[in-house]
Each structure stands twice: as structure tokens, then as C-alpha cells.
Amino acid sequence: MTAIRNLRRPAAALAAVAATTALLAACSNSDDDTASTASASQSASVESSAMAGVEGLDNAKAQEIIRTAVDGNTSIDDLSKVVDTSTPGSAEALNAFAKASGPAGYTPDAYTVKSVKADGENKAVAVTAVKSPHAPAPVDIQLAMVKQDGQWKLAGASVTTLTSMMPKH
């Protein structure tokens, strides 16, 4: 019974995060007049930079970073190479998440990056499909990435997103 409960918790948490992400995305697309008054040239500039991709970060590189970050076998030292560790304890928290979620079926190969979009200077978002052993179809989540000292890393916000899915005992 406990094993089944432990397997369902990560799936429920993942679904809750996906629903929250979808809700936040829907809220950000409101028809607020101030948000829709951006000039056409700014809009075109943002679209062209997003379409041009993110320098140094493609789907394969983002996937490598994310899969390394969610692998329970990745050492804390190696995590600090792929994760923004400006918040103390973030690498340790992500390591605990990876060790807890792996046995529940959320192994690194459950995370597949579908697209990478620029999200400001030295920032990007990796839309990542997460395949759950408890759901019929993968759930898309948005994981923020940040470029630090010339290297792309999983941003602190993504560490929070992932660790919030960790089962509570």
C-alpha cells in the first residue's frame, strides 16, 4: 500500500505542476490593454530572436543538462556544473529529488526536451515532456535555463519546480 502511495504522489505532483504551469501561461496571455500595446517592431524583434534559437543551447544540449540534473547518480559536484547554485542547497535539494523520483519511474529518460526558446538575455525556456509511468501521455513542463559564465544551466526556478514534485513523507 505504501509503495503504491509513493508511486502516485510524484504523478500527482507532476500533474499539479503541469496544471499550475498551464494556468500561469493562460493568465499571462490575458487581453489586458497595457500588455497588448507593444509596438509591432518590438514584437517582430522578439519573434525573430525566438525563431533564431538560443545561442549555444539547442534541444539536445538542454536535454543533456536536464537529464544530468534529474539523474540520482549525478554527484553534487557534477550537479553544480549543470544547475544554477546561487541559492545555497539547490544542488542538494535536486539530488534528493532525483534519488526519490527515480524509483517512482521518473528516470532521466522520462524527460524529453521538445523545444527551446529565448526568454530574455542569457535566459531560455526548455519545454520538456515528462513521461509518467502513471499517465497515458507525457505532460509538458517549462524549465527555465540560464547562461552563467558562458555555460547554460538549469535555473533556480526550475530546481524549485522539480523539487516541488518530490513526494512528501
C-alpha positions in Angstrom: 0.0 0.0 0.0 2.8 2.4 0.9 4.6 1.6 -2.3 1.5 2.4 -4.4 1.0 5.6 -2.5 4.7 6.6 -3.0 4.3 5.9 -6.8 1.1 8.0 -7.1 2.5 11.1 -5.2 5.1 12.0 -7.9 2.5 11.6 -10.6 0.0 13.8 -8.7 2.7 16.4 -8.1 3.7 16.4 -11.7 0.1 16.8 -12.8 -0.3 19.7 -10.3 2.8 21.4 -11.6 1.7 21.0 -15.2 -1.7 22.4 -14.3 -0.1 25.4 -12.5 2.2 26.0 -15.4 -0.7 25.9 -17.8 -2.7 28.2 -15.6 0.1 30.7 -15.3 0.6 30.6 -19.1 -3.1 31.2 -19.6 -3.0 34.1 -17.2 0.0 35.7 -18.9 -2.0 35.7 -22.2 -4.7 37.9 -20.9 -6.2 40.6 -23.1 -5.0 43.4 -20.8 -4.7 46.6 -22.8 -1.4 47.5 -21.4 0.1 44.1 -22.3 -1.3 44.3 -25.8 0.0 47.8 -26.7 3.6 46.7 -27.5 4.8 48.1 -30.8 4.9 46.0 -33.9 8.6 46.4 -34.3 9.3 45.1 -30.7 7.0 42.2 -31.4 8.7 41.3 -34.6 12.1 41.6 -33.0 11.2 39.2 -30.2 9.7 36.7 -32.6 12.7 36.7 -34.8 15.1 36.2 -31.9 13.0 33.4 -30.6 12.8 31.8 -34.0 16.6 32.2 -34.4 17.0 29.9 -31.5 19.2 30.3 -28.4 22.9 30.6 -29.0 24.7 27.6 -27.5 21.5 25.9 -26.4 19.5 23.6 -28.6 17.1 20.8 -27.7 19.9 18.2 -27.4 22.1 20.4 -25.1 19.1 21.3 -22.9 18.1 17.6 -22.7 21.6 16.7 -21.6 21.5 19.3 -18.9 18.1 18.3 -17.6 18.8 14.6 -17.7 22.0 15.1 -15.8 20.2 17.2 -13.3 17.5 14.6 -12.6 19.8 11.6 -12.5 20.1 10.3 -9.0 23.6 9.1 -9.8 24.9 12.6 -10.6 27.2 13.8 -7.8 26.7 17.2 -6.1 29.9 18.5 -7.7 28.6 17.5 -11.2 25.2 19.0 -10.4 26.8 22.3 -9.8 28.1 22.2 -13.4 24.6 22.0 -14.8 22.5 23.8 -12.2 22.4 27.4 -11.0 23.7 27.0 -7.5 23.5 30.7 -6.5 20.8 29.6 -4.0 22.6 27.5 -1.3 21.3 24.0 -1.1 19.8 23.9 -4.6 22.1 21.1 -5.8 21.5 19.0 -2.7 17.7 19.5 -3.0 17.7 18.5 -6.7 19.9 15.5 -5.8 17.4 14.4 -3.2 14.6 14.9 -5.7 16.4 12.7 -8.3 17.0 10.0 -5.8 13.4 9.9 -4.7 11.8 10.2 -8.1 13.9 7.7 -10.0 12.5 4.6 -8.2 9.0 6.0 -8.8 9.6 5.8 -12.6 10.8 9.4 -13.2 14.3 8.4 -14.5 16.3 10.7 -16.7 14.9 9.2 -19.9 11.4 10.2 -18.8 12.4 13.9 -19.7 12.4 14.8 -23.3 13.1 18.4 -24.4 10.6 19.4 -27.2 11.8 23.0 -27.8 14.0 25.7 -26.5 13.0 29.4 -26.7 14.8 32.6 -25.7 13.3 34.2 -22.6 15.4 37.3 -22.3 19.1 38.0 -22.3 21.0 34.8 -21.2 17.7 33.1 -20.4 15.7 30.4 -22.1 12.8 28.1 -21.5 13.0 24.4 -22.4 9.6 22.9 -23.0 10.1 19.4 -21.6 7.7 16.4 -22.0 7.8 14.3 -18.8 6.6 10.7 -19.3 4.9 9.4 -16.3 4.5 5.7 -15.5 1.1 6.7 -14.1 -0.4 8.7 -17.0 -1.2 7.7 -20.6 0.6 10.7 -22.2 3.6 12.8 -21.3 3.0 16.1 -19.6 4.8 19.2 -20.8 6.5 21.4 -18.3 8.6 24.6 -18.8 12.0 24.5 -17.3 13.9 27.8 -17.2 17.6 27.8 -18.2 20.2 30.5 -17.5 23.6 31.2 -19.1 26.3 31.7 -16.4 29.9 32.3 -17.2 29.3 31.1 -20.8 27.6 27.8 -19.7 23.9 27.0 -19.9 22.4 25.7 -16.7 19.1 24.7 -15.2 17.8 27.9 -13.5 16.9 28.1 -9.8 13.2 28.4 -10.7 13.4 25.0 -12.4 15.0 23.5 -9.4 12.1 24.7 -7.3 9.6 23.4 -9.9 11.2 19.9 -9.9 11.7 19.7 -6.2 8.2 20.7 -5.5 7.1 17.5 -7.2 9.1 15.5 -4.7 7.0 13.1 -2.6 6.4 14.1 1.0 6.7 11.5 3.7 
